[in-house]
Amino acid sequence: MGIILEKYRSGINLGGWISQSSYAKEHIAGFVKKEDVQKIASWGLDHIRLPFDYPVLEADDNPFVYLEEGFGVIDRLLDWCKESALNLVLDLHKAPGYAFGNKTEDNVLFTDETAQKRFVSLWQEIARRYRAEGDNLVFELMNEIVDAHGDTWNGIARKAIEGIRGIDPNRHILLGGPYYNSAAGLDTLEIWDDERVLYNFHFYEPFLFTHQRAYWTHLRDSGVSQPYPGKIEGVDKLMALNKPEHYKALNADTVFDWAFLENALSPAVAFAKRTGRELYCGEYGAIGLADLGSRVNWLRDINDLFEENGFGRACWTYKGMDFTSIDGNGEPVSQEFIKALTPKDQ
């Protein structure tokens, strides 16, 4: 059994804490506490994925100088995880010169040498600080790459991995592909002659279900409530959203079910078989606007498929961010929801 199935089989993200947030001290102090980590452990999960943004660790007006206060947040979480027997993935969600939500022209990491040096240097600093940790800690180089320059990401990732390896030769490192870490992007990645380089993808299929009526997407005005399992709803409304290329393979008879998920997951399955490498799904989930019963059904099916194929995973997300797993009182949105996250043999 590899490290993924041994230590990173089923986890959850702490999105919105030190990533995609205001970075305000009050928010950081209150959004996640020790009791939250204990609660996650009580659910039967084995790890946390922590998205973090570089401004927490490094200021743009003082590059290459690292912020102790920001590292203190990670240190505390790491201690809490150890106390609760949880492992931790450190996921760089926003890097100098890159964020998945940026306009293409703002993502200068692919072309700017200084941004690339900052990216590598930041990971080297993280490697130095945590090189005494064991397999309880994994590094994820970057969240949801959208590489407009073809193979550029492989070269940048190589610099970062070699920079980490010069400090910590044994750290497991997660590498995801372009196209927002989609399963289809895995085939663009360099296959390292290093079994401690692991491969990562995200899974939000079918998008019409997982992101139904999401305010930041073209679906916000669709008015379509999509069940799972079930036939596609509101094809006429969707075709009127000026995104017909998204739906050309769908029609009113399209059914979102186990078979649909299995087909959507097939590029990842094929990659794992071709390369013999472990795979980890760093994000998957369904928006809270979806019917709760449908969310549970979807989670149950995709987690069964992950189990069937030996993929580790971390659900998006624990709290807030429109994909919450808990309610306003800090309780699970339902016990069936939590049960769907947990391996059946737990």
Buried (B, 14 or more C-beta within 10 A) or exposed (E): EBBBBEBBBBBBBBBBBBBBBEEEEEBBEEBBEEEBBEBBBEBEBBBBBBBBBBBBBBEEEEBEEBBEEBBEBBEBBBEBBBEBEBBBBBBBBBBBBBBBEBEEEEBBBBEBEEBBBBBBBBBBBBBEBBBEBEBBBBBBBBBBBBBEBEEBBBEBBBBBBEBBBEBBEEBBBBBBBBBBBBBBBBEBBBBBEEEBBBBBBBBBBBBBBBBBBBEEBEBEEBEBBBBBBBBBBBBEEBBEBEEEEBBEEBEEEBEBBBEBBBEBBEBBBEBBEEBEBBBBBBBBBBBBBBBEEBBBBBBBBBBBBBBEBBBBBBBBBBBBBBBBBBEEEEEBBBEBBBBBBBBEEE
